[in-house]
Amino acid sequence: MKKILFRVDSSSTIGTGHIMRDLVLAQQYQNASISFATQNLEGNIDHTILEAHYHLLTLESNTPTELIELIKKHNIDLLVIDHYEIDYQYEKEIKEITGVNILAFDDTYEKHHCDILLNHNISAEAKRYKNLVPKNCELRCGSKYTLLRDEFMHSYPPKIESKDTYVLIALGGIDSTELNIPILKLLLEYNNLKIDLVTTTANTNLKKLQNFVKEYESVSLHINTKQMAKLMSQDDFAIITPSVTLNEAYFMKLPFIAIKTQENQHDIFTYLKDNNYQVINNFSPNLLQKELQLMQQRLHVELINFTNTTHKEKELILEWRNDEYIKKWMHKHEKITLKEHLFFINSLHTIHNKQYFLVKDKSNIYGVVNLTNIIKLKSAELGIYAKIGLKGAGTLLMHKIIDYTFHTLFLKKLYINVYADNTQAIKLYKKFNFILVNTTINRNLKLYTMELNSENR
């Protein structure tokens, strides 16, 4: 029987995420004898290892010598290292003395002396480990290697319709930057929010947090929960850190605002920022307030199919479409009559490769988006025009149609044709990671084709 040893620690300063993901990885080795080697640090969650029925070995220090003795004593075949304080030289010493196979976790692109390297963050790129690991090292990078607990493999019922908005706060098991209460204070200013706050007994501020939330019926405190997936399935959005929890929210397709709290979150934070997710580099109430406003808009804005719009809305769409500023960027410059417009909308009932939407909420109409040349599970061409003069409308339209394209239609690619002179539109598309793939000439004007692939969003 293969013998596997996990070297990992948890504490009120280290956090709990390392052990939680190691327990998930351990489940993949059903026919192995598994042990965990940890230091007995203050605020640890070693009890979770015992509850999972694994053997727990206690270390007095983090020296290679002590770990090497354990490897020899227990005839370990595979050593899994999930520890920021175990570096290349440490791994090299263990390998040379024991010959044990080493699987090393990494999420900060450090140098390693290992046989297998695992970076399971959605942002991970194998090519960035060139010259950082041995040539024969097996690289396991990206979302296909994301470690998810069994609870995330279950199906959950659809969200319950409610007039309230449900938000999940999950800032890590220890909340080392003590942001839970400041964020709660800000959220409690909203009348329509219900809050699920997740933490653990490793949180040194737990008592203070418990005393704070008991005054508010709108806040539910979840300690050491084993229902994270269920909470994510029922909440409308989350406020999280760019860490293990983010991988879970990403998998559950739960919209989120990610707040960077530690330097080791820099890589995934940068990935999220570059891909236009909602992120905050350093917490401030003003920045969170701004992101909350955008999130509320995204959640409450609807895509109304042209065929389901009122006559008044159809007339408004036509008025926009015939506006000189919008019309000049269209392939068809002729003025469209109301009769032509209504005929076209009616024809959409029987056309399956086109979808046209009016984007609105209870207070505002933001513009129009459409998908044409839709090829099921493959691609579609995007069309978009925002209400003139409405600040931020274009960004909101893009968020909504991209979410719909990749998360509802499950398409792989979205592309758009845009005239080279339409610099404002091109700037918006680049913001959302559309890249230039082709240039043609139409009506003696340069026309760009820009694409966005699902994996780049």
C-alpha positions in Angstrom: 0.0 0.0 0.0 1.3 3.4 -1.0 2.2 5.6 2.0 1.6 9.4 1.7 2.7 12.1 4.2 1.2 15.6 4.1 3.4 18.3 5.6 1.2 21.2 6.4 0.5 23.6 9.3 -2.5 25.8 10.4 -2.7 28.5 13.0 -4.2 31.8 13.9 -1.6 33.5 11.7 -1.0 30.9 8.9 -4.7 30.3 8.4 -6.8 27.2 7.7 -6.9 27.0 3.9 -3.8 24.8 3.5 -5.2 21.9 5.6 -8.7 22.2 4.0 -7.3 21.8 0.5 -5.0 19.0 1.6 -7.9 17.1 3.0 -9.5 17.3 -0.4 -6.4 16.1 -2.2 -6.1 13.2 0.3 -9.5 11.9 -0.8 -8.0 11.3 -4.3 -5.8 8.6 -2.8 -8.4 6.1 -1.7 -6.1 3.1 -1.6 -3.2 4.7 0.2 -2.1 5.0 3.9 -2.2 8.7 4.6 -0.7 10.7 7.5 -0.4 14.4 8.3 2.7 15.9 9.9 1.9 19.3 11.6 3.3 21.5 14.3 1.0 22.1 17.3 0.6 25.8 16.7 -1.9 28.1 18.4 -5.3 28.3 16.7 -4.6 25.2 14.5 -7.4 23.0 13.1 -5.6 19.7 13.4 -8.9 18.3 14.7 -10.2 18.3 11.2 -7.5 15.8 10.2 -8.5 13.4 13.0 -12.2 13.9 12.1 -11.3 12.8 8.5 -9.8 9.6 10.1 -6.2 10.3 9.0 -3.1 9.6 11.2 -1.8 12.8 12.8 2.0 13.1 13.5 3.1 16.1 15.6 6.4 17.9 14.8 8.4 19.9 17.3 9.9 22.1 14.7 10.0 22.9 10.9 13.5 21.5 10.4 14.4 19.1 7.6 16.0 16.7 10.0 12.9 16.0 11.9 10.8 15.5 8.8 13.4 13.3 7.2 13.3 11.0 10.3 9.5 10.7 9.9 9.9 9.9 6.2 12.4 7.1 7.0 10.5 5.8 10.0 7.2 5.4 8.2 8.6 4.4 4.8 6.9 7.2 3.0 6.5 6.9 -0.8 5.0 10.4 -1.5 5.6 13.6 0.5 3.0 16.4 -0.1 4.4 19.8 0.9 1.9 22.6 1.4 3.9 25.2 3.3 5.3 28.6 2.5 8.3 28.1 4.8 9.5 25.0 3.0 11.6 26.2 0.1 13.7 24.8 -2.8 16.8 24.0 -0.6 14.6 22.3 2.0 13.0 20.1 -0.6 16.3 19.3 -2.3 17.8 18.1 1.0 14.8 15.9 1.7 15.0 14.4 -1.9 18.7 13.7 -1.8 18.6 12.0 1.6 15.4 10.0 1.4 14.7 9.7 -2.4 11.0 10.2 -1.6 8.7 11.5 -4.4 7.6 15.1 -3.7 4.4 16.9 -4.6 4.7 20.6 -3.8 1.9 23.1 -3.7 2.6 26.5 -5.0 0.6 29.6 -5.8 3.4 32.3 -5.9 5.7 30.9 -8.6 8.6 30.0 -6.4 11.5 27.7 -7.2 10.9 24.0 -6.2 12.8 20.7 -6.2 9.8 18.4 -6.7 8.4 15.6 -8.9 4.9 17.1 -9.1 4.0 20.8 -8.8 0.3 21.6 -8.1 -1.1 25.1 -8.5 -4.8 24.7 -8.6 -5.8 28.4 -8.8 -7.8 29.5 -11.8 -5.0 31.9 -12.7 -2.2 29.3 -12.8 -0.1 28.9 -15.9 2.3 26.0 -16.4 4.6 28.0 -18.7 5.5 30.4 -15.8 7.3 27.5 -14.1 10.0 27.3 -16.7 13.4 27.1 -15.0 11.7 27.0 -11.6 11.2 23.2 -11.4 13.3 20.2 -12.6 12.8 19.3 -16.3 11.0 16.1 -15.5 8.6 17.7 -13.1 4.9 17.1 -13.8 3.0 20.4 -13.8 -0.6 20.4 -12.7 -1.8 24.0 -13.2 -5.2 25.7 -13.6 -8.9 25.3 -12.9 -9.0 21.7 -14.1 -6.9 20.8 -11.0 -8.9 22.9 -8.6 -9.5 21.0 -5.4 -13.1 21.0 -4.4 -14.7 19.2 -1.4 -17.4 16.6 -2.0 -20.2 19.0 -1.1 -19.4 21.0 -4.3 -20.0 17.9 -6.4 -23.7 17.7 -5.3 -26.5 19.5 -7.1 -28.6 22.1 -5.2 -32.0 23.5 -5.9 -32.3 26.9 -7.6 -32.1 30.1 -5.6 -35.2 30.9 -3.7 -36.9 34.0 -5.0 -36.8 36.8 -2.5 -37.1 40.6 -2.3 -33.9 40.5 -0.3 -30.4 40.1 -1.6 -28.3 37.4 0.1 -24.5 38.0 0.4 -21.9 35.6 1.6 -18.8 37.0 3.5 -15.9 34.5 3.6 -12.6 36.2 4.4 -10.7 33.1 5.5 -10.9 31.0 8.6 -8.8 33.4 10.7 -9.7 36.8 9.2 -6.2 38.0 9.9 -6.8 41.5 8.8 -10.0 41.8 10.9 -12.2 43.0 8.1 -15.4 41.1 9.1 -16.8 43.7 11.4 -15.9 46.8 9.2 -17.6 45.1 6.2 -20.6 44.1 8.2 -21.0 47.7 9.4 -21.1 48.9 5.8 -23.5 46.1 4.6 -25.9 46.8 7.5 -26.5 50.2 6.0 -28.5 48.5 3.3 -32.1 47.5 4.2 -32.5 44.7 1.6 -29.4 42.6 2.5 -29.3 39.3 4.3 -25.8 38.2 5.3 -24.2 34.8 5.7 -20.8 35.2 7.4 -18.5 32.2 7.4 -15.6 31.8 9.9 -13.9 29.2 12.1 -12.9 28.6 15.7 -9.3 29.6 14.6 -10.5 33.2 14.4 -8.9 35.0 17.4 -11.6 37.7 17.1 -14.5 35.2 17.1 -15.9 36.2 20.5 -15.9 39.9 19.4 -17.6 38.9 16.2 -20.3 36.8 18.0 -21.1 39.7 20.3 -21.4 42.1 17.3 -23.7 39.9 15.1 -26.1 38.9 17.9 -27.6 42.4 17.7 -28.6 41.9 14.0 -31.3 39.5 12.8 -30.1 40.0 9.2 -26.7 38.4 9.9 -26.2 34.6 10.2 -22.9 33.5 11.6 -21.6 30.1 10.4 -18.7 28.6 12.4 -16.7 25.7 11.0 -19.5 25.1 8.5 -19.6 22.1 6.2 -22.4 23.7 4.1 -20.3 26.2 2.1 -21.5 24.9 -1.2 -25.2 25.1 -0.1 -24.7 28.6 1.1 -23.1 29.6 -2.3 -25.9 28.0 -4.1 -28.5 30.2 -2.3 -26.6 33.5 -1.9 -26.7 36.1 -4.6 -23.0 37.2 -4.4 -20.0 37.0 -2.2 -17.3 39.1 -0.6 -14.2 37.0 -0.4 -10.4 37.0 -0.6 -8.6 35.8 -3.7 -7.7 32.5 -2.2 -9.1 28.9 -1.9 -12.7 30.2 -1.4 -12.5 32.1 -4.7 -11.9 28.8 -6.6 -15.1 27.5 -5.0 -17.1 30.6 -5.8 -15.8 30.5 -9.4 -16.9 26.8 -9.7 -20.3 27.7 -8.3 -20.6 30.6 -10.7 -21.3 32.9 -7.8 -20.6 36.6 -8.5 -18.1 38.0 -6.1 -16.1 41.0 -4.9 -12.5 39.9 -4.1 -10.5 41.8 -1.5 -6.8 41.3 -1.4 -5.6 40.9 2.2 -2.2 39.1 1.8 0.8 39.4 -0.6 0.5 35.7 -1.5 -2.8 36.6 -3.1 -1.1 38.9 -5.6 -1.0 36.5 -8.6 -4.7 35.6 -8.5 -5.7 39.2 -7.7 -3.8 40.4 -10.8 -5.5 37.7 -12.9 -8.9 38.8 -11.7 -8.2 42.5 -12.2 -6.9 41.8 -15.8 -10.0 39.8 -16.5 -12.3 42.6 -15.3 -13.7 40.9 -12.2 -14.6 43.0 -9.3 -11.6 43.4 -7.0 -10.2 45.7 -4.3 -6.5 45.9 -3.7 -6.6 47.3 -0.2 -9.9 47.5 1.7 -11.5 50.8 2.2 -15.3 51.5 2.8 -15.4 53.9 -0.2 -14.0 51.3 -2.6 -16.3 48.6 -1.3 -19.3 50.9 -1.5 -18.5 51.5 -5.2 -18.1 47.8 -5.9 -21.4 47.1 -4.1 -23.3 49.6 -6.2 -22.0 47.9 -9.4 -22.8 44.4 -8.0 -26.3 45.5 -7.1 -26.8 46.8 -10.7 -25.4 43.6 -12.2 -27.8 41.5 -10.1 -30.9 43.5 -10.7 -30.4 44.3 -14.4 -32.4 42.0 -16.7 -32.0 41.0 -20.3 -35.5 41.5 -21.9 -35.9 39.7 -25.2 -37.1 42.2 -27.9 -40.1 39.9 -28.5 -41.2 40.5 -24.8 -40.8 44.3 -24.8 -43.7 46.7 -24.7 -44.7 48.8 -27.7 -43.3 51.9 -26.0 -40.0 50.1 -25.4 -39.9 48.9 -29.0 -40.3 52.6 -30.1 -37.5 53.6 -27.8 -35.2 50.9 -29.2 -35.9 52.2 -32.7 -35.2 55.8 -31.6 -31.8 54.8 -30.3 -31.0 52.7 -33.4 -31.8 55.6 -35.7 -29.8 58.1 -33.6 -27.0 59.6 -35.8 -24.2 58.8 -33.3 -25.2 55.1 -33.0 -26.2 54.7 -36.7 -22.8 55.8 -38.0 -21.1 52.7 -36.4 -23.6 50.3 -37.9 -23.2 48.4 -41.2 -26.6 49.7 -42.3 -26.8 53.5 -42.3 -30.3 53.9 -43.7 -33.1 55.1 -41.4 -35.2 52.2 -40.2 -39.0 52.7 -40.3 -41.3 51.6 -37.4 -42.9 49.0 -39.7 -39.5 47.5 -40.6 -38.5 47.5 -37.0 -41.7 45.7 -35.8 -41.5 43.2 -38.6 -37.9 42.4 -37.6 -38.8 41.9 -33.9 -41.7 39.7 -34.8 -39.4 37.5 -37.0 -37.2 36.8 -34.0 -39.9 34.4 -32.8 -38.8 31.9 -35.4 -35.1 32.6 -35.7 -32.9 30.5 -33.4 -29.4 31.9 -34.2 -30.2 35.5 -33.1 -31.1 36.9 -29.7 -31.8 40.6 -29.1 -32.2 42.1 -25.6 -33.2 45.4 -24.0 -31.2 45.8 -20.8 -33.0 47.4 -17.9 -33.9 47.3 -14.2 -36.8 48.9 -12.3 -35.2 52.3 -12.5 -33.2 52.6 -15.7 -32.9 51.3 -19.3 -29.2 50.9 -20.1 -29.1 49.9 -23.7 -29.3 47.1 -26.2 -27.2 43.9 -26.6 -27.6 41.2 -29.2 -26.0 37.9 -30.2 -26.1 36.8 -33.9 -24.6 34.0 -35.9 -25.0 31.8 -32.8 -23.5 28.4 -33.1 -24.6 26.2 -30.2 -21.9 25.6 -27.6 -19.4 27.3 -29.9 -19.6 31.0 -30.7 -21.6 34.1 -31.4 -21.2 37.6 -32.7 -21.8 40.4 -30.3 -23.7 43.7 -31.0 -24.1 46.4 -28.4 -25.1 50.0 -27.9 -25.6 51.8 -24.7 -28.0 54.6 -23.8 -26.3 57.8 -24.9 -25.0 59.9 -22.0 -25.6 57.3 -19.3 -22.2 56.9 -17.5 -21.1 53.3 -16.9 -23.8 51.8 -19.1 -21.4 50.2 -21.5 -19.5 48.4 -18.7 -22.7 47.1 -17.2 -24.0 45.9 -20.6 -20.7 44.0 -21.2 -20.8 42.3 -17.8 -24.3 41.2 -18.4 -23.9 39.8 -21.9 -20.6 38.1 -21.2 -22.1 36.4 -18.2 -25.1 35.3 -20.3 -22.9 34.1 -23.2 -20.5 31.9 -21.1 -22.7 30.9 -18.1 -26.1 30.5 -19.7 -25.5 29.6 -23.3 -22.1 28.0 -22.5 -20.5 29.3 -25.6 -16.7 29.1 -26.0 -16.1 32.3 -28.0 -17.6 35.8 -28.4 -16.5 38.1 -31.2 -17.4 41.5 -32.4 -16.8 43.6 -35.6 -16.0 47.2 -34.9 -14.8 50.1 -37.1 -11.2 51.2 -36.3 -12.4 54.7 -35.9 -14.7 53.7 -33.1 -12.0 54.2 -30.5 -14.4 54.5 -27.5 -15.9 51.1 -28.2 -12.5 49.5 -28.9 -11.3 50.7 -25.5 -14.4 49.1 -23.8 -13.8 45.8 -25.6 -10.1 45.8 -24.6 -11.1 46.4 -21.1 -13.0 43.1 -21.2 -10.0 41.3 -22.8 -11.2 41.2 -26.4 -8.2 40.8 -28.6 -7.8 41.8 -32.3 -7.7 38.8 -34.6 -8.4 40.2 -38.0 -8.7 43.4 -40.1 -10.8 43.9 -43.2 -12.1 46.7 -45.3 -15.9 47.6 -45.4 -17.2 50.6 -47.2 -13.6 51.8 -47.6 -13.3 51.8 -43.8 -11.0 49.6 -41.7 -13.0 47.0 -39.8 -11.6 45.1 -36.8 -12.7 41.6 -35.6 -12.1 41.2 -31.9 -12.6 38.0 -29.9 -13.0 36.9 -26.3 -12.6 33.3 -25.4 -14.3 31.8 -22.4 -11.1 30.8 -20.7 -9.9 34.4 -20.8 -12.9 35.4 -18.8 
